[in-house]
């Protein structure tokens, strides 16, 4: 976006005013946040409260490299990038990893790196094996990200790949270690600029539908005429850049209704979506008002965000403005990238976190009993430290098993062109980690969380999974133009835990959309099973609840999308509980 001298001055004034405001609040103020009190920011956390991450991708035998154009980014297509997708494709109880990839415009670079997607099978010993060729999922192109879910309820996880420059792809899991490309027959071969996708049973018919958010119209021939510095939207803060998103119209989001026979019907128009075309980068499905119908939040770039409320009759209404979730701080449209949802303050309601562009605080929307949301990014301790990094993916998970949801933000700039003139706008950046104090207030512990948080890279998508089945959540991060990061959680003083695995009968087979409540130590912990979140990513399909020092779980309540309910009582800590809808549960050690 081109800026006049006065606009540039206003941008600088606003930036430093917000930074000063955030620092003042973090260091001195006592502020209401989520119904609780915000105190001064901790300096160095005690050993018992620390988390510790180590990048073990090399030793795990997983050296996949993300290729996505050049770092200088002549074209907007090069600015985005994929995210990691966790799944158990062979049903052995260990998380495998699918990584979609991009490409290059230079054919010599394509020949050098031969970029393609990769599927890593978990060897169950801390290492992975590349089984891409055998599995038949080596997608080559400009992938946006990946959504892993069981779309045909056969008990095997399928893979849906969004494509930023070509058709999206649906791989059907054959149950024998291989996949079949069923895109055309399934009816999901759209050619928009696909970024993120999430699965949900929006009509509650028992099978999973697909929501795809798309970005901007991209045409190579037109893009060549819009090289950096050639027009208003190709100059950002005085620096020639690839065309800014403001220079493009939006694209429609898509809703594929599952027909139950292996095919889908695109129903976004009849569902009431796209009254406004968005520039979508992230999406997540959640039941924000607890009416039993899954809603969808869409993070848009350089415009208002959408919160599609499910009306329960096959249609949706965008209620972002009336619920307070449309805009960033100060009521200004943000450059939103990724989004996730979790109960941050333990009140039982799903809150919404949105990762935004640099010099914009992330949005931390606290859910007020399903009626509206309040953005408390700065007072809860996340906003100030996150002001400078440009954020993409974000993880919401209990990373030290103390029973409270923490937040991890993956950051990296869209281009390396700005950093010579603006040192804070570095292409490669450090990611941020915030520990929950137990009341929806957070401490920035990035500097004390191990070598995995010292990495300086241009991150894109991020998602969490307990890949080594040791009872804590690890994090995978896609790094543009570099090997991906596999951050193993080596926290020394880890709390106890319980894992919940869901097997639907009337509800979707993988339990997507199920709400689970765990009571331990006199306190309830609530989580919804998501499929697709963060930015272009998929998280561990199993739900892991931290129990702190509790040696047992008093009760686990499961509310399925069908309306059925299951209950388990007196469950020992550090075990896995597998619920089969309406058919009881099994308890096993570890996995």
Residue, then its C-alpha position, 0 to 999 in steps of 0.5 A: x500500500x502506497x503511503x504519503x509522508x503524512x500517512x507514514x508519519x501517522x503510521x509511525x506515531x500510531x505504532x509507537x503510541x500503541x507500543x508505549x501503551x501496551x508496555x505501560x499496561x503490562x508493567x504497571x497496570x492492574x486491569x480487568x481481563x476475562x472477569x479476572x485481574x491483570x497484575x504486573x508482568x512476571x520477569x523470569x518464571x520459576x523453574x516449575x512454571x517453565x516450558x522447554x522446546x527443542x527443534x528435533x526435526x533433523x534427528x527425527x529424520x524429517x528434513x522437509x523444506x518449504x519452497x514458496x517462491x522467493x523471499x523478496x516476493x515479486x508476486x502476492x502468491x509468494x507471500x503466503x505458504x502452507x501449514x502442517x497437518x497432523x493425522x494418524x493415517x494408518x490408525x496405529x495410535x501415533x501421529x503422522x505428519x502431512x506437509x503441503x508445499x509450494x513451488x517456484x516461478x524459476x524452472x531452474x529452482x524447481x529442478x533443484x528442489x523438486x518441491x512437493x508435499x510429503x507424508x511422514x509416517x511416525x516410526x513410534x521411536x521419535x523418528x519419521x519415515x517418508x512414505x509419500x511415494x508409496x502413499x501417493x500424496x506427493x502433490x506438486x504445486x502451490x498448495x495453501x494448506x491441508x485439512x485432515x479428517x474422515x470425510x466418508x466415515x470409514x474410520x480412515x483419515x483423508x487429506x484435503x489440500x487447498x491450492x493457491x494456484x490451481x485445483x484443490x485436491x482430495x485424497x481418499x485414504x484406502x486403509x492400506x497405506x495408500x491414498x487415491x485422488x478423488x477430487x473430480x469425482x467428489x466435486x471439490x475441484x475449485x480453482x480459487x486462491x485456496x488457503x485454509x479449510x476446516x471440517x464441520x457437520x454444519x447440517x448435523x446429518x452425521x458426516x463432515x462437510x468442508x468449509x474453504x476460505x479463499x484469498x484473492x484472484x491471482x492471474x499470472x499474466x496480470x501479476x507480471x504487469x503489477x511488479x513491485x513499484x509499478x502502481x499504488x498498491x505495489x509500494x509499501x511504506x516507500x518500498x517497492x513490494x508485491x501487490x498488497x492485498x488492498x489492491x485485489x478484490x476478495x474471493x468467495x468462501x466455499x461450503x461443500x455439503x457432504x452428500x454421504x456417497x463420496x461426493x459433495x455439493x457446493x452450497x455457499x450461495x444457498x447457505x447465505x455466505x459471501x454477502x461480502x467477499x473476503x480475503x480469507x487466510x484462516x478459518x475455524x469451526x466452533x459452536x460459539x453460542x452453545x446452540x448445538x450448531x457449529x459456526x465458522x470464524x474467518x480471518x480476512x486480510x486487510x478488511x473485516x473478519x466474518x463470524x458465520x452463525x449457523x442458523x440451524x436451517x442450512x443457512x448462516x448469518x455473519x454476526x461478526x460486527x454485532x458480536x464484536x469480532x469483525x475488527x482489530x484493536x481500535x475498531x480498525x480492520x486488521x490484516x488477519x492471518x490465522x485463527x484458533x479457538x479455546x477456552x482461555x479463562x476456564x468459563x466453559x465458553x470458546x474464546x477466539x484468538x486471531x493472528x494479525x499483521x505487524x504493528x497490529x496486536x493480535x485479537x484475543x476475543x473473550x466469549x461473553x456467554x455466547x452473546x458477544x465478545x470483548x477483545x482484551x489482547x493488551x490487558x491480558x498480556x498478549x497484545x504488547x509483546x506481539x505488536x511487532x511480529x507479523x503473525x501467521x499460525x497460532x497454537x492454543x494448547x496446554x503446553x505444561x499440563x497445568x490445566x490452562x490453555x497457553x498460546x503460541x504464535x508463529x511469525x514471519x514477514x511477507x517479504x524481505x524487501x522492508x528489512x533494510x529500511x525498517x529493521x523491525x520488519x525483518x523477514x525472519x522473526x522469533x515466534x512467541x509463547x505465552x503461558x496462561x496464569x490460570x485466569x485468562x491472563x498471560x506471561x510472555x515466556x519466549x526468552x525462557x522456553x528453550x532453544x526451540x523459541x530462539x529460532x529466527x525464521x519466516x514461519x507460516x502455519x503451526x499446529x500441535x500434537x503429542x507425536x511421541x505419545x509422552x503426554x505433552x503437546x509438541x509443535x510443528x511449524x512450517x518455515x518459508x524457504x527453510x526446513x520445517x521446525x519440529x519442536x519437541x516439548x521437553x518441559x521438566x516439570x510437566x503436570x499429569x494429563x488425560x487424553x480423550x479419543x472420540x469415535x462417533x456413531x450417529x455423529x461424524x466418525x472422528x468426533x469433529x464438533x464434539x464438546x468435552x468437559x473434564x472435572x479434576x482438582x475441583x475445576x472444569x476444563x472444556x474443549x471442542x474437537x476441531x478439524x482445521x485451525x491456525x493458519x492452513x493447518x490441522x491439529x492432533x485429533x485427540x484432546x489432551x487435558x492437563x491435570x496439574x498434580x491431580x492423580x485422577x479425573x473425577x468425571x469426563x462429560x462428552x456432548x456429541x454433535x448428535x446431541x447424545x451424551x456420554x460420561x466417565x468417572x474416576x479415571x486415573x491420570x496419565x491414561x487415554x480414554x476412548x469414547x464410542x458414542x452411546x457405547x461406553x468407553x475404554x481406558x488404556x495406559x498412555x496411548 
